[in-house]
Amino acid sequence: MKVLIALIILCTCISSSAQTAQNEIDEQVWKAFTKAWEANDGEGFNAIHSDDVWRINPGRLLVGDEYKSRNAERMQGQKKEQIIEFSFETRTSNGDNAYEVGYYRITDTSQDEPRYFVGRFHVALKKIEGEWKIVQDWDTGEINGVTITPESVENREFIHFE
């Protein structure tokens, strides 16, 4: 009986710790990501990434300053009429490290009819000096050679972090 009670307490503590990490990541990373990305704020966007972040797209790897300087250049002076949302498949953490997998959906509202862009992401995060940072960011528009379409993710629940 004592072992069972100890296991229940341990599971509750682990679950509570994981939920705390997720809440912190939502606040420090995903809300900040959404705000900076939608505002085209390169400085704010770069602030949620570690100094030595790895940014991976099929056929390309950018590390640290190379990635951050491209963000700053790309976002400078642009006006976006887009909303970004996320749908998570996996969210795992062990204290100071986390790994999240899911889909993003971008809605472009600059035209009469909204256009949608979707993709899959894998993000590794690390708590650095008390703040969560993205240390590795990978995304793609296809899985096993099959293009991800707005229709292929229409049944997923997407979150817009505000």
GUKEFI-153403 format. One record per atom (N, C-alpha, C, O): atom name; residue number from 0; y, x, z. Coordinates in Angstrom, 3 decimals, padded with zeros to 6 digits. Layout:
N
CA|NUM|Y|X|Z
...
//
This chain:
162
N|0|-001.196|000.821|000.000
CA|0|000.000|000.000|000.000
C|0|001.263|000.867|000.000
O|0|002.223|000.576|-000.713
N|1|001.253|001.939|000.809
CA|1|002.406|002.838|000.880
C|1|002.658|003.502|-000.469
O|1|003.805|003.683|-000.879
N|2|001.570|003.862|-001.156
CA|2|001.700|004.486|-002.477
C|2|002.325|003.502|-003.456
O|2|003.185|003.880|-004.252
N|3|001.904|002.256|-003.405
CA|3|002.455|001.230|-004.294
C|3|003.946|001.034|-004.040
O|3|004.729|000.947|-004.986
N|4|004.336|000.965|-002.796
CA|4|005.756|000.814|-002.449
C|4|006.551|002.020|-002.929
O|4|007.650|001.872|-003.465
N|5|005.994|003.223|-002.736
CA|5|006.674|004.443|-003.193
C|5|006.851|004.428|-004.709
O|5|007.907|004.808|-005.214
N|6|005.814|003.988|-005.442
CA|6|005.909|003.910|-006.905
C|6|006.956|002.899|-007.347
O|6|007.705|003.150|-008.291
N|7|007.012|001.765|-006.674
CA|7|008.013|000.749|-007.011
C|7|009.417|001.293|-006.785
O|7|010.299|001.096|-007.621
N|8|009.631|001.969|-005.677
CA|8|010.946|002.559|-005.382
C|8|011.290|003.624|-006.417
O|8|012.418|003.673|-006.908
N|9|010.321|004.479|-006.749
CA|9|010.551|005.526|-007.746
C|9|010.903|004.923|-009.100
O|9|011.850|005.373|-009.746
N|10|010.161|003.917|-009.539
CA|10|010.445|003.269|-010.831
C|10|011.822|002.618|-010.831
O|10|012.534|002.674|-011.834
N|11|012.198|002.008|-009.729
CA|11|013.513|001.381|-009.621
C|11|014.613|002.430|-009.726
O|11|015.622|002.213|-010.397
N|12|014.418|003.561|-009.065
CA|12|015.416|004.642|-009.117
C|12|015.539|005.211|-010.525
O|12|016.648|005.447|-011.006
N|13|014.408|005.431|-011.187
CA|13|014.429|005.965|-012.554
C|13|015.112|004.979|-013.487
O|13|015.951|005.370|-014.297
N|14|014.760|003.705|-013.379
CA|14|015.370|002.673|-014.213
C|14|016.869|002.590|-013.965
O|14|017.649|002.474|-014.910
N|15|017.274|002.649|-012.713
CA|15|018.693|002.594|-012.359
C|15|019.440|003.805|-012.910
O|15|020.560|003.672|-013.402
N|16|018.823|004.986|-012.830
CA|16|019.435|006.208|-013.346
C|16|019.588|006.141|-014.867
O|16|020.622|006.534|-015.406
N|17|018.560|005.646|-015.554
CA|17|018.624|005.517|-017.014
C|17|019.710|004.526|-017.416
O|17|020.443|004.767|-018.376
N|18|019.820|003.408|-016.687
CA|18|020.848|002.413|-016.989
C|18|022.238|002.989|-016.760
O|18|023.154|002.726|-017.539
N|19|022.404|003.775|-015.694
CA|19|023.695|004.422|-015.416
C|19|024.062|005.356|-016.565
O|19|025.203|005.356|-017.028
N|20|023.090|006.159|-017.028
CA|20|023.345|007.071|-018.148
C|20|023.744|006.287|-019.392
O|20|024.685|006.668|-020.088
N|21|023.033|005.186|-019.681
CA|21|023.372|004.380|-020.860
C|21|024.776|003.811|-020.752
O|21|025.527|003.824|-021.727
N|22|025.134|003.317|-019.588
CA|22|026.482|002.780|-019.396
C|22|027.537|003.861|-019.597
O|22|028.570|003.618|-020.221
N|23|027.277|005.054|-019.068
CA|23|028.211|006.166|-019.248
C|23|028.323|006.550|-020.722
O|23|029.422|006.791|-021.221
N|24|027.195|006.605|-021.413
CA|24|027.196|006.957|-022.836
C|24|027.953|005.897|-023.635
O|24|028.729|006.234|-024.528
N|25|027.734|004.626|-023.321
CA|25|028.467|003.562|-024.012
C|25|029.970|003.750|-023.838
O|25|030.728|003.659|-024.804
N|26|030.395|004.013|-022.611
CA|26|031.825|004.183|-022.321
C|26|032.392|005.456|-022.944
O|26|033.415|005.420|-023.628
N|27|031.719|006.583|-022.701
CA|27|032.265|007.883|-023.083
C|27|032.034|008.256|-024.544
O|27|032.801|009.030|-025.116
N|28|030.991|007.714|-025.142
CA|28|030.675|008.096|-026.526
C|28|030.886|006.924|-027.484
O|28|031.729|007.012|-028.377
N|29|030.144|005.835|-027.321
CA|29|030.154|004.797|-028.356
C|29|031.475|004.036|-028.417
O|29|031.937|003.717|-029.513
N|30|032.091|003.738|-027.292
CA|30|033.411|003.088|-027.334
C|30|034.448|004.030|-027.931
O|30|035.267|003.621|-028.754
N|31|034.411|005.288|-027.515
CA|31|035.354|006.276|-028.051
C|31|035.099|006.534|-029.538
O|31|036.043|006.681|-030.315
N|32|033.821|006.589|-029.934
CA|32|033.450|006.776|-031.332
C|32|034.023|005.647|-032.167
O|32|034.674|005.887|-033.184
N|33|033.780|004.409|-031.738
CA|33|034.246|003.232|-032.479
C|33|035.763|003.236|-032.605
O|33|036.301|003.041|-033.694
N|34|036.440|003.455|-031.504
CA|34|037.902|003.447|-031.500
C|34|038.464|004.527|-032.427
O|34|039.337|004.250|-033.249
N|35|037.967|005.742|-032.296
CA|35|038.477|006.850|-033.116
C|35|038.118|006.664|-034.587
O|35|038.950|006.902|-035.463
N|36|036.898|006.244|-034.861
CA|36|036.460|006.089|-036.247
C|36|037.267|004.996|-036.943
O|36|037.722|005.182|-038.072
N|37|037.446|003.851|-036.270
CA|37|038.183|002.752|-036.891
C|37|039.672|003.065|-037.032
O|37|040.321|002.558|-037.947
N|38|040.217|003.885|-036.148
CA|38|041.635|004.261|-036.215
C|38|041.872|005.498|-037.083
O|38|043.014|005.915|-037.278
N|39|040.783|006.086|-037.606
CA|39|040.880|007.332|-038.370
C|39|041.537|008.436|-037.550
O|39|042.372|009.188|-038.054
N|40|041.156|008.520|-036.301
CA|40|041.684|009.490|-035.354
C|40|040.738|010.689|-035.278
O|40|039.798|010.699|-034.483
N|41|040.994|011.695|-036.110
CA|41|040.130|012.876|-036.167
C|41|040.047|013.612|-034.848
O|41|038.971|014.073|-034.468
N|42|041.154|013.732|-034.144
CA|42|041.154|014.428|-032.858
C|42|040.286|013.678|-031.838
O|42|039.473|014.285|-031.141
N|43|040.464|012.368|-031.759
CA|43|039.657|011.558|-030.850
C|43|038.182|011.576|-031.232
O|43|037.308|011.620|-030.366
N|44|037.914|011.542|-032.530
CA|44|036.538|011.568|-033.011
C|44|035.883|012.901|-032.661
O|44|034.745|012.929|-032.193
N|45|036.587|013.993|-032.883
CA|45|036.036|015.313|-032.575
C|45|035.824|015.509|-031.080
O|45|034.933|016.257|-030.680
N|46|036.624|014.852|-030.251
CA|46|036.537|015.021|-028.799
C|46|035.208|014.522|-028.228
O|46|034.812|014.956|-027.146
N|47|034.521|013.634|-028.916
CA|47|033.243|013.131|-028.393
C|47|032.066|014.001|-028.823
O|47|030.919|013.709|-028.483
N|48|032.346|015.066|-029.568
CA|48|031.311|015.992|-030.024
C|48|031.437|017.319|-029.275
O|48|032.543|017.742|-028.937
N|49|030.305|017.971|-029.019
CA|49|030.331|019.287|-028.387
C|49|030.947|020.304|-029.347
O|49|031.037|020.060|-030.550
N|50|031.362|021.427|-028.812
CA|50|031.973|022.469|-029.653
C|50|030.994|023.019|-030.684
O|50|031.404|023.453|-031.761
N|51|029.705|023.004|-030.360
CA|51|028.706|023.552|-031.284
C|51|027.812|022.461|-031.886
O|51|026.641|022.698|-032.180
N|52|028.378|021.272|-032.061
CA|52|027.646|020.131|-032.607
C|52|026.994|020.475|-033.946
O|52|027.539|021.237|-034.745
N|53|025.835|019.905|-034.165
CA|53|025.159|019.982|-035.456
C|53|025.300|018.623|-036.119
O|53|024.933|017.602|-035.537
N|54|025.832|018.607|-037.336
CA|54|025.958|017.378|-038.131
C|54|025.053|017.525|-039.339
O|54|025.258|018.400|-040.180
N|55|024.046|016.660|-039.418
CA|55|023.042|016.780|-040.462
C|55|023.042|015.532|-041.327
O|55|022.968|014.411|-040.824
N|56|023.124|015.740|-042.625
CA|56|022.890|014.716|-043.631
C|56|021.822|015.292|-044.544
O|56|021.645|016.510|-044.576
N|57|021.112|014.465|-045.281
CA|57|020.120|015.024|-046.201
C|57|020.744|016.107|-047.088
O|57|021.702|015.856|-047.819
N|58|020.186|017.296|-047.007
CA|58|020.646|018.405|-047.833
C|58|021.852|019.155|-047.305
O|58|022.370|020.032|-047.996
N|59|022.326|018.838|-046.084
CA|59|023.524|019.523|-045.591
C|59|023.494|019.630|-044.067
O|59|023.088|018.704|-043.364
N|60|023.935|020.790|-043.582
CA|60|024.068|021.024|-042.150
C|60|025.435|021.653|-041.893
O|60|025.750|022.715|-042.430
N|61|026.237|020.991|-041.072
CA|61|027.534|021.517|-040.657
C|61|027.468|021.754|-039.152
O|61|026.922|020.932|-038.415
N|62|028.020|022.872|-038.698
CA|62|027.941|023.229|-037.285
C|62|029.339|023.476|-036.735
O|62|030.152|024.161|-037.357
N|63|029.610|022.908|-035.559
CA|63|030.807|023.189|-034.788
C|63|032.109|022.978|-035.532
O|63|032.394|021.885|-036.022
N|64|032.904|024.051|-035.609
CA|64|034.237|023.979|-036.209
C|64|034.221|023.528|-037.662
O|64|035.144|022.849|-038.110
N|65|033.184|023.898|-038.400
CA|65|033.106|023.478|-039.805
C|65|033.071|021.949|-039.889
O|65|033.768|021.357|-040.713
N|66|032.274|021.322|-039.051
CA|66|032.183|019.864|-039.027
C|66|033.489|019.255|-038.517
O|66|034.011|018.310|-039.109
N|67|034.012|019.797|-037.421
CA|67|035.213|019.224|-036.824
C|67|036.439|019.369|-037.732
O|67|037.272|018.464|-037.789
N|68|036.558|020.486|-038.435
CA|68|037.711|020.642|-039.332
C|68|037.608|019.680|-040.512
O|68|038.628|019.181|-040.986
N|69|036.402|019.414|-040.991
CA|69|036.224|018.429|-042.063
C|69|036.599|017.029|-041.591
O|69|037.192|016.254|-042.341
N|70|036.249|016.706|-040.342
CA|70|036.637|015.406|-039.780
C|70|038.145|015.276|-039.748
O|70|038.702|014.267|-040.180
N|71|038.803|016.304|-039.234
CA|71|040.265|016.267|-039.115
C|71|040.915|016.095|-040.483
O|71|041.838|015.294|-040.636
N|72|040.436|016.847|-041.484
CA|72|040.979|016.746|-042.841
C|72|040.725|015.366|-043.449
O|72|041.625|014.752|-044.023
N|73|039.494|014.894|-043.314
CA|73|039.090|013.621|-043.926
C|73|039.845|012.444|-043.320
O|73|040.190|011.494|-044.023
N|74|040.098|012.505|-042.035
CA|74|040.712|011.368|-041.353
C|74|042.236|011.410|-041.362
O|74|042.885|010.404|-041.076
N|75|042.801|012.546|-041.683
CA|75|044.257|012.697|-041.618
C|75|044.964|011.789|-042.618
O|75|044.746|011.880|-043.826
N|76|045.807|010.921|-042.096
CA|76|046.657|010.092|-042.935
C|76|045.976|008.959|-043.669
O|76|046.626|008.245|-044.432
N|77|044.684|008.775|-043.460
CA|77|043.996|007.680|-044.136
C|77|044.125|006.410|-043.326
O|77|044.164|006.437|-042.096
N|78|044.189|005.312|-044.026
CA|78|044.165|004.015|-043.366
C|78|042.825|003.372|-043.680
O|78|042.417|003.289|-044.838
N|79|042.146|002.919|-042.637
CA|79|040.848|002.275|-042.811
C|79|040.955|000.821|-042.435
O|79|041.623|000.453|-041.470
N|80|040.297|000.019|-043.201
CA|80|040.132|-001.380|-042.842
C|80|038.639|-001.605|-042.743
O|80|038.039|-002.358|-043.510
N|81|038.061|-000.918|-041.759
CA|81|036.621|-000.969|-041.582
C|81|036.264|-001.143|-040.110
O|81|036.985|-000.705|-039.213
N|82|035.150|-001.784|-039.899
CA|82|034.594|-001.980|-038.563
C|82|033.228|-001.311|-038.559
O|82|032.462|-001.443|-039.514
N|83|032.923|-000.587|-037.476
CA|83|031.604|000.032|-037.357
C|83|030.879|-000.568|-036.160
O|83|031.456|-000.768|-035.091
N|84|029.596|-000.849|-036.373
CA|84|028.755|-001.441|-035.330
C|84|027.432|-000.680|-035.276
O|84|027.041|-000.014|-036.235
N|85|026.755|-000.792|-034.136
CA|85|025.519|-000.051|-033.924
C|85|024.413|-000.969|-033.428
O|85|024.654|-001.923|-032.688
N|86|023.195|-000.656|-033.853
CA|86|022.004|-001.339|-033.373
C|86|021.019|-000.247|-032.943
O|86|020.661|000.622|-033.737
N|87|020.591|-000.301|-031.691
CA|87|019.746|000.757|-031.143
C|87|018.285|000.362|-031.154
O|87|017.927|-000.765|-030.811
N|88|017.435|001.316|-031.557
CA|88|015.984|001.162|-031.473
C|88|015.461|001.852|-030.228
O|88|014.621|001.312|-029.508
N|89|015.967|003.052|-029.983
CA|89|015.509|003.876|-028.869
C|89|016.706|004.488|-028.169
O|89|017.611|005.027|-028.806
N|90|016.696|004.397|-026.845
CA|90|017.727|005.046|-026.029
C|90|016.992|005.672|-024.845
O|90|016.509|004.967|-023.959
N|91|016.916|006.990|-024.840
CA|91|016.159|007.704|-023.824
C|91|017.038|008.762|-023.182
O|91|017.774|009.467|-023.874
N|92|016.964|008.877|-021.850
CA|92|017.706|009.935|-021.173
C|92|016.907|010.450|-019.993
O|92|016.026|009.765|-019.474
N|93|017.229|011.682|-019.569
CA|93|016.548|012.260|-018.416
C|93|017.540|012.875|-017.435
O|93|017.211|013.837|-016.742
N|94|018.711|012.344|-017.375
CA|94|019.727|012.875|-016.470
C|94|020.920|013.389|-017.249
O|94|021.927|012.693|-017.380
N|95|020.813|014.606|-017.770
CA|95|021.928|015.214|-018.496
C|95|021.689|015.319|-019.996
O|95|022.504|015.907|-020.707
N|96|020.603|014.768|-020.482
CA|96|020.280|014.788|-021.904
C|96|019.869|013.390|-022.326
O|96|019.271|012.647|-021.548
N|97|020.195|013.037|-023.564
CA|97|019.827|011.722|-024.073
C|97|019.567|011.820|-025.569
O|97|020.068|012.712|-026.253
N|98|018.769|010.878|-026.054
CA|98|018.449|010.810|-027.477
C|98|018.458|009.346|-027.875
O|98|017.802|008.522|-027.238
N|99|019.194|009.021|-028.924
CA|99|019.332|007.633|-029.345
C|99|019.086|007.518|-030.849
O|99|019.539|008.346|-031.639
N|100|018.362|006.476|-031.214
CA|100|018.002|006.227|-032.604
C|100|018.355|004.780|-032.922
O|100|018.121|003.881|-032.115
N|101|018.911|004.568|-034.084
CA|101|019.224|003.201|-034.470
C|101|019.842|003.124|-035.850
O|101|019.640|003.992|-036.700
N|102|020.599|002.065|-036.046
CA|102|021.256|001.797|-037.327
C|102|022.746|001.581|-037.097
O|102|023.169|001.123|-036.035
N|103|023.527|001.921|-038.113
CA|103|024.953|001.579|-038.080
C|103|025.239|000.651|-039.254
O|103|024.556|000.672|-040.278
N|104|026.259|-000.153|-039.069
CA|104|026.713|-001.048|-040.141
C|104|028.229|-000.942|-040.192
O|104|028.915|-001.147|-039.190
N|105|028.733|-000.625|-041.357
CA|105|030.172|-000.545|-041.586
C|105|030.566|-001.732|-042.444
O|105|029.973|-001.975|-043.494
N|106|031.566|-002.466|-041.993
CA|106|032.101|-003.579|-042.763
C|106|033.473|-003.176|-043.270
O|106|034.391|-002.949|-042.482
N|107|033.611|-003.088|-044.579
CA|107|034.884|-002.748|-045.219
C|107|035.593|-004.047|-045.555
O|107|035.106|-004.839|-046.363
N|108|036.740|-004.263|-044.935
CA|108|037.480|-005.509|-045.125
C|108|038.713|-005.318|-046.008
O|108|039.611|-006.160|-046.006
N|109|038.763|-004.230|-046.754
CA|109|039.946|-003.947|-047.572
C|109|039.983|-004.767|-048.871
O|109|041.023|-004.835|-049.526
N|110|038.879|-005.376|-049.237
CA|110|038.805|-006.186|-050.458
C|110|038.802|-007.668|-050.079
O|110|038.742|-008.017|-048.900
N|111|038.866|-008.525|-051.085
CA|111|038.788|-009.966|-050.830
C|111|037.460|-010.342|-050.175
O|111|037.416|-011.152|-049.249
N|112|036.383|-009.740|-050.670
CA|112|035.050|-009.966|-050.107
C|112|034.657|-008.722|-049.304
O|112|034.761|-007.607|-049.814
N|113|034.210|-008.896|-048.061
CA|113|033.790|-007.729|-047.278
C|113|032.612|-007.020|-047.941
O|113|031.743|-007.652|-048.542
N|114|032.605|-005.690|-047.817
CA|114|031.487|-004.881|-048.305
C|114|030.830|-004.238|-047.096
O|114|031.495|-003.911|-046.113
N|115|029.509|-004.062|-047.179
CA|115|028.749|-003.525|-046.058
C|115|028.067|-002.227|-046.465
O|115|027.541|-002.104|-047.571
N|116|028.084|-001.264|-045.552
CA|116|027.400|000.010|-045.720
C|116|026.534|000.194|-044.480
O|116|027.004|-000.006|-043.360
N|117|025.293|000.567|-044.671
CA|117|024.379|000.699|-043.545
C|117|023.620|002.012|-043.629
O|117|023.506|002.609|-044.699
N|118|023.104|002.454|-042.493
CA|118|022.305|003.662|-042.449
C|118|021.599|003.788|-041.118
O|118|021.821|002.999|-040.199
N|119|020.758|004.776|-041.029
CA|119|019.981|005.055|-039.821
C|119|020.515|006.340|-039.203
O|119|020.869|007.282|-039.913
N|120|020.569|006.371|-037.881
CA|120|021.046|007.574|-037.192
C|120|020.087|008.015|-036.096
O|120|019.343|007.219|-035.523
N|121|020.135|009.307|-035.829
CA|121|019.477|009.939|-034.678
C|121|020.565|010.792|-034.041
O|121|021.179|011.619|-034.715
N|122|020.807|010.599|-032.752
CA|122|021.864|011.329|-032.057
C|122|021.295|011.935|-030.778
O|122|020.672|011.241|-029.975
N|123|021.515|013.233|-030.599
CA|123|021.188|013.899|-029.335
C|123|022.496|014.073|-028.572
O|123|023.514|014.470|-029.140
N|124|022.451|013.769|-027.276
CA|124|023.644|013.856|-026.432
C|124|023.352|014.731|-025.224
O|124|022.207|014.848|-024.786
N|125|024.394|015.338|-024.697
CA|125|024.266|016.186|-023.517
C|125|025.487|015.964|-022.642
O|125|026.609|015.840|-023.134
N|126|025.252|015.915|-021.342
CA|126|026.354|015.800|-020.399
C|126|026.890|017.211|-020.165
O|126|026.198|018.069|-019.617
N|127|028.125|017.433|-020.586
CA|127|028.751|018.748|-020.498
C|127|029.979|018.617|-019.608
O|127|030.898|017.854|-019.906
N|128|029.985|019.370|-018.516
CA|128|031.084|019.320|-017.553
C|128|031.406|017.878|-017.159
O|128|032.572|017.493|-017.065
N|129|030.351|017.085|-016.929
CA|129|030.508|015.723|-016.441
C|129|030.775|014.666|-017.497
O|129|030.922|013.492|-017.157
N|130|030.843|015.046|-018.778
CA|130|031.093|014.078|-019.846
C|130|030.013|014.168|-020.904
O|130|029.556|015.252|-021.265
N|131|029.610|012.988|-021.398
CA|131|028.622|012.931|-022.466
C|131|029.268|013.336|-023.782
O|131|030.364|012.888|-024.117
N|132|028.563|014.197|-024.525
CA|132|029.017|014.654|-025.844
C|132|027.851|014.559|-026.830
O|132|026.688|014.727|-026.460
N|133|028.183|014.292|-028.071
CA|133|027.175|014.346|-029.132
C|133|026.965|015.812|-029.472
O|133|027.919|016.520|-029.794
N|134|025.709|016.274|-029.401
CA|134|025.396|017.663|-029.729
C|134|024.667|017.779|-031.060
O|134|024.635|018.850|-031.666
N|135|024.086|016.678|-031.510
CA|135|023.424|016.644|-032.812
C|135|023.531|015.238|-033.356
O|135|023.207|014.271|-032.667
N|136|023.991|015.120|-034.603
CA|136|024.195|013.819|-035.231
C|136|023.597|013.869|-036.633
O|136|024.034|014.647|-037.482
N|137|022.608|013.040|-036.858
CA|137|021.920|012.973|-038.144
C|137|021.942|011.534|-038.620
O|137|021.687|010.617|-037.839
N|138|022.242|011.327|-039.884
CA|138|022.075|009.979|-040.432
C|138|021.709|010.043|-041.899
O|138|021.897|011.051|-042.579
N|139|021.177|008.918|-042.358
CA|139|020.726|008.825|-043.735
C|139|020.838|007.385|-044.209
O|139|020.906|006.455|-043.404
N|140|020.857|007.215|-045.510
CA|140|020.904|005.888|-046.101
C|140|019.565|005.415|-046.607
O|140|019.481|004.372|-047.256
N|141|018.485|006.181|-046.316
CA|141|017.160|005.753|-046.759
C|141|016.090|006.219|-045.777
O|141|016.279|007.179|-045.029
N|142|014.983|005.525|-045.801
CA|142|013.831|005.888|-044.984
C|142|012.628|005.982|-045.906
O|142|012.278|005.016|-046.585
N|143|011.997|007.152|-045.927
CA|143|010.821|007.395|-046.780
C|143|011.085|007.020|-048.234
O|143|010.231|006.433|-048.898
N|144|012.278|007.362|-048.722
CA|144|012.631|007.112|-050.107
C|144|013.088|005.696|-050.407
O|144|013.412|005.390|-051.555
N|145|013.122|004.822|-049.404
CA|145|013.552|003.439|-049.602
C|145|014.968|003.290|-049.049
O|145|015.226|003.596|-047.884
N|146|015.878|002.817|-049.895
CA|146|017.269|002.643|-049.492
C|146|017.395|001.570|-048.416
O|146|016.795|000.499|-048.508
N|147|018.188|001.884|-047.397
CA|147|018.498|000.907|-046.355
C|147|019.614|000.032|-046.906
O|147|020.649|000.540|-047.338
N|148|019.411|-001.260|-046.893
CA|148|020.398|-002.196|-047.438
C|148|020.896|-003.112|-046.327
O|148|020.249|-003.233|-045.287
N|149|022.034|-003.755|-046.538
CA|149|022.492|-004.733|-045.544
C|149|021.438|-005.809|-045.274
O|149|021.307|-006.284|-044.146
N|150|020.695|-006.187|-046.301
CA|150|019.660|-007.201|-046.136
C|150|018.494|-006.689|-045.282
O|150|017.878|-007.456|-044.543
N|151|018.199|-005.398|-045.387
CA|151|017.055|-004.858|-044.640
C|151|017.322|-004.755|-043.137
O|151|016.393|-004.572|-042.351
N|152|018.591|-004.873|-042.740
CA|152|018.921|-004.803|-041.305
C|152|019.599|-006.084|-040.801
O|152|020.138|-006.110|-039.694
N|153|019.569|-007.137|-041.611
CA|153|020.298|-008.347|-041.246
C|153|019.750|-009.048|-040.003
O|153|020.476|-009.813|-039.369
N|154|018.498|-008.808|-039.641
CA|154|017.934|-009.433|-038.446
C|154|018.130|-008.601|-037.179
O|154|017.714|-009.007|-036.095
N|155|018.753|-007.459|-037.317
CA|155|019.001|-006.596|-036.156
C|155|020.254|-007.088|-035.419
O|155|021.160|-007.652|-036.032
N|156|020.294|-006.873|-034.126
CA|156|021.479|-007.216|-033.337
C|156|022.399|-005.993|-033.293
O|156|022.020|-004.936|-032.789
N|157|023.601|-006.153|-033.823
CA|157|024.571|-005.057|-033.853
C|157|025.614|-005.250|-032.761
O|157|025.994|-006.372|-032.426
N|158|026.066|-004.124|-032.216
CA|158|027.079|-004.125|-031.148
C|158|028.341|-003.477|-031.678
O|158|028.292|-002.403|-032.278
N|159|029.472|-004.129|-031.457
CA|159|030.773|-003.530|-031.745
C|159|031.376|-003.135|-030.402
O|159|031.744|-003.989|-029.595
N|160|031.468|-001.834|-030.179
CA|160|032.005|-001.338|-028.906
C|160|033.518|-001.378|-028.950
O|160|034.137|-000.771|-029.823
N|161|034.110|-002.091|-028.014
CA|161|035.577|-002.202|-027.976
C|161|036.114|-001.579|-026.708
O|161|037.325|-001.571|-026.489
//
